[in-house]
Amino acid sequence: MSSDSKIQTTEMGTPDSGWLFKYPKLIAMGAALFMLFFLWGLDRNERRLNIQKQRIEVIEKLAALRAKLGGGMTSTVSAARVLAASFATHPELPKEEFTNLAAEVTASNPTIRNIVLVRETVATYVYPLAGNEAILGLNYKNLPQQWPLYRRMMAEKSIQIAGPLQLVQGGIGLVVRIPVYQTSDKARFLGSIAMVVNYDLLLADAGIPQAQKQLNFAVRGKDGAGSAGEVFLGDAALFNDDAVTHTIVLPGGSWEMAAEPLGGWQGVTRLTRIIEFFGVALSLLVAVMTYQWILRRRQHAENERALQQSEALLRLRNEALSATSQGIIIAARDGRINYVNQAACHLSGFPQQHLSGKYLGELFGEPVASMLDPQCGNAETRQHEISRSAEDGGRLIWLELLLTPVRDAAGNLQLYVALLRDITEKKLAEQELEVAAMAFETQEGIMITDPDLNILRVNRAFTRITGYEASEVLGQPTRILKSGRHDEAFYQQMWEEIGKNRCWQGEIWNRRKNGEIYSERLAISAVTAADGSVTNYVGSFNDITDYKVSEERIHQLAFFDPLTDLPNRRLLLDRLGRALTASDRHLRYGAILMIDLDNFKTLNDTQGHNMGDQLLMQVGKRIQSCVRSDDTVARTGGDEFVVVLESLHADMNQAAALAENVGEKIRQALSQTINLGHLNYDSSGSIGITMFGNEEVGIDELLRRADMAMYQAKALGKNNLRFFDPSMQAALESRTALENDLRQALGNQEFVLYYQLQVSALGDPIGAEVLLRWRHPVRGMVSPLDFIPLAEETGLILPIGLWVLESACRQISLWADQPGKCAMQLAVNVSARQFRHSGFVDDIKRILWETGANPVLLKLELTESVVLEDVATVIEKMQVIKAMGIGFSMDDFGTGYSSLSYLQRLPLHQLKIDRSFVQNLPDDASNANIVRTIINLGASLDLGVIAEGVETEQQREFLLESGCQAYQGYLFCKPIPIDEFEQMLTPA
């Protein structure tokens, strides 16, 4: 509010003269009278409420009395109706029956003094008779007081109540008469049933005596006449006063009750007396206070007139102070503000109403409050900076406050004058300088140059990253940091982008002071003048060398084999996909070579994985030396390598020839001895090749074809090279189907055992070889040559071999008590994989224990391949089995790499001459010499010798002459099922 408006309002509210200030005593008396009238009305209302409350209490009590009194009379009449009904139905009601009924009624209703049966007008029966003898024989016609009522009962044919009245038998009672008419003829009046009700007991049961202790109580309506009847209880005057009344409806009439509190209706209470007392006192107090208030208002009006004059002067001063742009605040000695100009309101952000009367310290905080502290001195002007938020909640506004104390001539402090001015622009400039300084010293290296790229300024992070002190680079060109890794085209493209966009960012290699090359992420910005010319370049950079090393390491782990540093399968698939795309685009053929090392597992198992790792690393290098730099050599796992030869030739045959040359070169490189430290290892590899570019074939299919070709090369005897042939795929599919069937065969009981007889030189049966056969449900009998190698490769030979061994032992046990069979020794073939199994010895022990077979009648046939690896372990295991009583036969002897150095150490019982040496006897001199040598070797080692594949008598005679004492072959018996074999052994 402005000063002008304030003065105008004051003048309108305080005129120079008026009736309010001329008659103060009269106005005070009027106020007192008004207060007295108000309190009188309050007292009257309180009295009315008290009486109303009393009336409600009396109404509630009277209603309770009405219910009890009316209920008592109704209950009594209802009981008498039973007698009336009996009288109506039995006009000649005997006295005894009346007496019984009356006794029941009076027993349940104590207020009934007696019951009288009146025939027409004469009292005939009475109950009880004692004390009521005078009633008998009374004729109502002869009773002047009662006959009119009796006659009215007869006329109206309704219940009549008489009394209260003085009874003939003494005392006061109420007489209730019930007219009785014969039920068959209503016109015939039989008489009545009259009851005398004990008036005093009726009142007592209804609680009338107790109510009379609290109320003035009256009842009227004698003879059931209601309000028209006489008052028979209490003061009749109650019915003329302001009493509460209630009507009691009775059978045959009604009564009316009236009641009021004892002592009448009392409106005056303690509260009303207090109101009356304090009303007088309060009226006097109001008169005094009104008089004093008028006097004060009159004095205030005089002061207002004086104030108007001073405000007129202040208005002129305010207009002068408001014209200045500086905020001016004037405060008293205690710091309370008593004047502010518009500029101060604008700068502080507070309206004038908010500032006036506030303390400087309250508005501007503790620092300003401390400037008012006398302990700090009050002599000179003090300065303080204040910040506040703008009205829109955005930027900060900064103010400078200059506080000056004003003193009188004696030096006493009178007031304070505070000047406010806006210093926001100044503070922002200071803050920008501080922020720029802080930003310059961040963790990023910063370099500022002139337009010619001469260094003007660097920060500490620049020194930390590059190793150059600021003094070493100031004035130097930026090329002192060049690493030499980027060509001129790189820098030319970079500066072209800066010239176009005024900025550039990217990764770059630079050189530290110590010569170390490092990678950095660099951002360059051009600073331009108003005319668009470049004044400076600002470069900020981070050292990302560690990040690049980690990134390279992650890439290496993701795409390269950690052992050989060759691409892994993931990178191989990526490069192979690109090679297929390029082959389609350029119409040139490529090839995939799948390489698998021969006997790598043997090296790993015998020499350890360390030797295997050394071999793999050298193999990888040898393969790389055989291909072009653009070709891919990958290790996909274990001892398997894959080579991708791209863009060999546009002609399929030429491309295949080139691929074969590379494959042969790799095969020869791998065939050369590899030095593994203390071991010179003769390595070799099997290589499968498939071509791509001539048909739409996926990556997986190409790798599968190369893998098939590689396995075909291994099947040829290892250290071979083989191209993929479509017939190989058909064979593989057939082999896969056979493998699936083989896995089900044992569970489906498709395997059967055949037995081939073994005889002595005299032709006597001495045993049999147990041969496994597969009776396929679709294929029929499958040759062992087709499924035994597959079972070896898949590991199914273990459960199959165990089943053969168990079946043979059970057969030995079955023959144990059969003549001609009990001495038959069964020979069971054991594969190298089965024999090397860690649980083989335990399996034999379990089978012998479960079947009860005689171990002496069991012979295990081993091939020479069993003892090629780890001879010591094989001999140890054979010794354990031999100790059980089981014999060993060296199967296919002479076809392997038998060595006398270990042959004499093996716990063998027999050598078995392979059928390949027997089939051309005796004509083939070479085979004949070999057979004689084996027989002689067996004799020298004290080993038995048996020849298999004996099919002619000439062969048997030659073997016999050479010293062989046991034979097996078609000459004696072909392999047959067990039932045929047993039948053959049974004597005719």
Beta strands, then each sheet from edge to edge (+ up, - down):
strand 1: 112-119
strand 2: 122-127
strand 3: 160-166
strand 4: 172-181
strand 5: 189-198
strand 6: 215-220
strand 7: 231-233
strand 8: 244-250
strand 9: 253-261
strand 10: 327-332
strand 11: 337-340
strand 12: 382-389
strand 13: 396-407
strand 14: 413-422
strand 15: 445-449
strand 16: 455-458
strand 17: 503-511
strand 18: 517-528
strand 19: 534-543
strand 20: 589-597
strand 21: 632-637
strand 22: 640-649
strand 23: 674-675
strand 24: 680-681
strand 25: 685-692
strand 26: 721-723
strand 27: 751-760
strand 28: 765-776
strand 29: 780-782
strand 30: 825-829
strand 31: 858-862
strand 32: 887-893
strand 33: 910-913
strand 34: 944-948
strand 35: 966-968
strand 36: 976-977
sheet 1: 2+ 1- 5+ 4- 3+
sheet 2: 7+ 6- 9+ 8-
sheet 3: 11+ 10- 14+ 13- 12+
sheet 4: 16+ 15- 19+ 18- 17+
sheet 5: 21+ 22- 20+ 25- 26-
sheet 6: 23+ 24-
sheet 7: 29+ 28- 27+ 35- 34- 33- 32- 31- 30-
sheet 8: 29+ 28- 27+ 36-
end
